[in-house]
Amino acid sequence: MMRRVRRAWGLRRFCRRRPAVFFKEGKLKDSVYRVCRLCAALCVWGAVGAYAAGLPDVRDDAAALRAQRAAAEGWAGMPPEGDSAANGGSRVIDGDFLLSRPQLLEHVLRDALNGNQADLIASLADLYAKLPDYDAVLYGRARALLAKLAGRPAEAVARHRALHRDNAADERVLLDLAAAEFDDFRLKSAGLHFAEAAKLDLPAPVLENVGRFRKKTEGLTGWHFSGGISPSVNKNANNAAPQYCLQGGGSRICSVTGPVRAAGLDYEAGAEKLTALADNHYLLFRANVGGTSYYFSRKSAYDDAFGRAYLGWQYKNARQTVGVLPFYQAQLSGSDGFDAKTKPPADRRLAPYMLAHGAGVQLAHSYRLSRRSQLSVSLERYRQRYREQGRAERNDGWQDGLYVSLARRLGGSATVFGGWQFARFVPKRETVGGAVNNAAYRRNAVHIGWAQEWGGTGGLNSRIAASYAHRNYKGIAAFSTEAQRNREWNVSLALSHDKLSYKGIVPTLNYRFGKTESNVPYANAATARCLCRRIGGFEWWDNAVRTLRQQVRTAFLRVQARTAANTPRKALERRISSAPCSVFV
């Protein structure tokens, strides 16, 4: 019976908004709108008259319908003396009606609490508080739940803790407190309260749910590992520029060094551990390393790798994450990244050489705008130091970076993300050899991406990301009369299928393309790589977005490190050999 009443009521609400969709303007719109409302009113009146004779007349959308259902189940009891319904008249459900039946009001309020209906709870809780002998615990639970549903988890936790202090033996209060602390990411206290609840004599389904919460809490504070290894083919492993010639001093010098094609292994690994300190405060350890090895193709001279490890404080709650994370990083390279006098050519070496290292700090803030949107901002500064004295003179200094990104979940299967990145290098020595140090630069970049889970394909996933950057150097470029200006493009594509996964490891086919255009010929370069990677999966979309963001940042740092390793003069020394060059006088 009540289903039909609700259907009629839903029709009325539907008709209120649908005519504007079909009729945009004119008198026809108003006429249809009035007819629709009249039909809906007749439907409601007919349904109530035919199937709910003797029930109160509905005047309130939500609260009255809930109370009407309770009345139909017999909770309304006998009407008070003087009620017109006793003589067959209509009965109106309002505040006075519910206050005159405390048992009905309490029942409906408990029902609303179990259904998490914010509007209904708000109206009923205010009425319930007017009863002379109302249950303070029930009322307190209602106010705490309202705070949670309104997006105020900290207030919800405070209210639940106050209830627990006064009612420590109440099992429901304990469970509500543990759940509220979990929702606000207070994992240490939530774990303690769930452990306490697990010792109580509770129904089996409740204990099973408590066990799931405990397992989830332990998982969030446990070790997390991710990684991948993949065959890789690079058409320009030595990052060579296209053929070019330089004119100067009455002579013309042309390069003969071409791109080197190499097959190797692309790898990456990551580890993370979150240790709960107190409430929303945590100690975070995170480490990532990635690189490429050409050991098996005997071209280890072109190996490269980059790693960074963080250890610092993090604040997390239901809406945001704030971190102060000191870090240490290292850049490694094959012998081609060094001067021949420092490192002789090594075509087969398992571990690359330490080229440079640095230490700094990162300030990070991530804020969830909604259940589907997340904004992230990070600011970092670190000091880099090179091992080779000649390169250290030009490239030692401070590196600053600002990164802003926004990700949004579209529907249940797509995520789009984008961001802006600013970086600058301030060398320790502003002048070298009496001239402005031309290793200093500023870089602005934008990136966009799209990740999609394709329904109906059994688990096919795809990801595409692209970035564009301007890098402007200071001073005069080597063998030039102007400052170096670069434009950089990067595109990456990835495909994977869930059915190919094994214990969380998912093979992923990747294609990456990068191109640099510069006003100085020796800085031009283009690389294309195809690889099939096996990498661990991630549990929720925000973790996936964080992973994508880390991959973008790590890729940028690797490119940045490689760029620093190949300064204009170094690149020129590598790509122009005096013996095989063609010299025209």
C-alpha positions, 0 to 999 in steps of 0.5 A: 500500500505504502509503495503505491503512495510513494509512487504517486508522490514520486510522480508528483515530484517528477511532474514538477520538473519534467515539463521544462525539459520537453517544452522550452517556452510558450503557453503549452508549457504552462498548460501541461505543467498545470495538468500534470500537477492536477493529475499527480494530486488526484493520484495521491488523493486516490491512492490515500483514499483507496488504500490508506483509509484511517491513516493520517493525511500526509502534509510533509514530504519525508517525515510524514511519509515515514511516520505514516508507515510506522502508523500503518504498522500499528505504532500510532496506537489509539488516537488521543481524546478529541482527535477528529480521526475517531469520527472518521475525519482526517488526521494531520501528522505534525509536530504535535501529533508526534509529540503526543506519541513518544513511542512512535517518535522514538521508533521513527527516529531510530529508523531514520538513524539506521537509514542515514537520512539527514533531513529526516533526522534533523527534523525528528531530533529537534522534536525528540529533544522536546520530550520531558524524558527523552533518551540523551544517548539517542539524541546525542547519536542523532546530533553526531550522525548529523555532523558526519552527514554534513561533512564535519567528521571532526565534530562527529568524533568529538560528539561520539567521544563525549557519549562514550565517556558518559556511557562506556558500557554502551556497545552501540556507542562504542561501535559508532565511535570506532566507525567515526574515528575510522572515517576521519582517518584516526586509525590508531584510536579506531583500531583500539576501539575496534579491538575492544569491540571484538572482545564483546559478546556481539552478534556474529554479523556485527563481529564479522563487520568489526573484523573487516574494519580491523583488517582495513585499519591494519592494511592502511598502516602496513607496508605497501609495495609496488613495482614493475619490470619490463622489456624496453626498446629505445630508439635514441638511448644516447639522447642524440640530437639530429645531425647538425653543423656549427659555423664559426671562426671561418670553419664549419663543424658537423656532427656525426653522432647519431641515435643509438638503438638499444633494448633493455629492461625498464624497472621501478619499485616503491615502498610506503609505510604509514605509522599512526602517532596520535589522532590524525598525525602520522609518520610517513616513509616513502621510497621510489626508484626507477630506471633503465638498464641496457646490460643484456644488449651490452650498452650499459654506458647509456643506463640511467636511474633516479631514486628518492626516499621521504621520511616525515610528518603527515596529517590526514583526515577525511578531507585533506592530507598535509605533509612536511617530508624531508627527502634524499635523492640520488641520480645514477648514470652509465659511463656515457654520462661522465667524462671519459677521464673520470669513468672509462666506457663500460658497455656491460655494467650491472649497477650504474654510477652515482652521478649526483645526489641531493637533500631537501624538503617537500611541503604537500597538501591534498584536499578532496573537494568532493567524493569525485574531485581532488586538488593537490599542491606540493612545493619542494626545494633541494640542494644537488651536488655532482661528483665530477668537479667540472660539472659540479662547478656549473651544476651544483645549486638549488632546485625549486619546484611547485606542482599543482594538479586536479583530478576528477572521477567521471562516473564509475569508470573514468578519471581525468587529471591535469596540472601545472608545474614550475621549476627553476635551477639556481646554481651555486656559482652565478658566473663561470669563466667570467660569464653568466652560468648558463645552466640556470633555467626556469621551466613551466609545464602543463599536463593532462591525462585520462584513465578509463576502465572500459565496461563490457570488455572484461577488465580492459583499462587504458591511460593516456597522458601528455605534457608540454613545457617551456624551458628558458635558460639564462646567459648565452648558450655554448657556441651561440649568441643567444640564450637557450630556449627549449620546448618539450613534449611528452606523451605516454599510452598504457593498456592493461587487462584485469584478467591478466593479473596475478596476485595484484600484478598486472602486465601493462603495455606502455608507449612513451614518446618525448621530443625537445625542440631548441634554438640551439641545434645540439639540444634537439632530441626525440625518444620513443620507447615501447615496453610491457610492464608488470606493476602492482594494482591500487585499491581506490581511485584516489590511490590511482590518481596519487600513483599517476601524479607520482609517475608524472613527477618521477618522469619529470625528475628523471628528464630533469636529471638527464638534462642536467647531466647533458649540459650544452657544453657536455652535449657538444663534447659528446656529439662532436668528435674532432677526428671524424668531423667534416671540417670545411675552411 
